[in-house]
Amino acid sequence: MVRNCSATNTGGGSDAYGPDGVNRFHVCQLLTPFEQTANFCGMHYLPPFVVHGTLQEGEQMFERAAEQYRACLQGLLDDTLDLSGIEAGDYLTDALLRCGVCVPPSLEWAVYRWALKRSSSPLSAWALG
């Protein structure tokens, strides 16, 4: 089956993407039309590769994100990226970390994931499955 992967960045931090954030929705929810298009075309839609906070970060963040993305694409090509534990609301970064890619997620991303999992909002429950 053909796999489809979205890669995107956000100018704002991850805290802006959730029920309490300025954008009100998790990035996965905002990409739902792309997921539906992939499903309609018979593709397996993968979680997105997301880089948050690009307006606040410097060159090092972009270099780190490029390395993560390169590792992600290589893992998808050679089937070494373990997607078995991916849950709704995850990013491909989660799979990279499980495969031992030594590029830790940003602190804001980790804090956001922690907050989303503990939110009582119906939208966060939907985003996390």
C-alpha positions, -999 to +999 in steps of 0.1 A: +000+000+000+012+035-008+020+056+022+013+093+025+032+116+048+026+153+055+055+175+066+048+210+079+061+236+103+043+261+125+055+296+133+040+294+167+049+270+195+032+237+201+012+253+229-007+273+202-021+240+188-047+224+211-080+231+228-065+259+249-042+274+222-048+303+199-054+279+169-078+257+190-069+224+172-041+199+172-020+199+140-033+164+133-069+177+133-060+206+110-046+180+085-077+159+085-087+168+049-053+155+038-059+123+057-093+119+041-078+125+006-052+098+012-078+074+024-100+081-006-070+074-029-063+041-011-032+053+007-020+047+042-019+081+059+010+084+082+012+109+112+026+142+101+062+154+105+058+187+124+083+213+134+068+238+159+080+273+167+100+281+136+096+319+141+112+318+175+141+294+168+175+299+151+195+280+125+203+251+149+167+242+152+164+240+114+195+218+111+181+195+138+147+193+121+164+186+087+183+157+103+151+144+119+133+146+085+162+129+067+161+101+092+124+098+089+124+096+051+153+071+052+135+050+078+104+050+056+124+040+025+142+011+041+114+000+065+135+006+096+111+032+111+089+014+136+054+026+131+038-001+152+033+020+183+020+052+166-012+064+182-037+090+170-022+125+177+014+113+175+039+128+151+065+108+132+090+122+157+076+096+182+086+068+159+120+083+153+127+084+190+116+047+194+141+038+167+170+054+185+174+086+164+194+108+188+174+140+181+152+147+212+120+166+207+119+202+219+108+209+254+077+227+243+067+198+221+070+174+250+051+197+274+023+201+248+020+163+243+018+159+281-009+185+284-029+171+255-030+137+270-043+151+303-069+174+288-106+167+293-116+183+260-135+161+236-112+174+208-081+162+226-098+128+233-106+126+195-070+136+186-055+110+208-080+083+198 
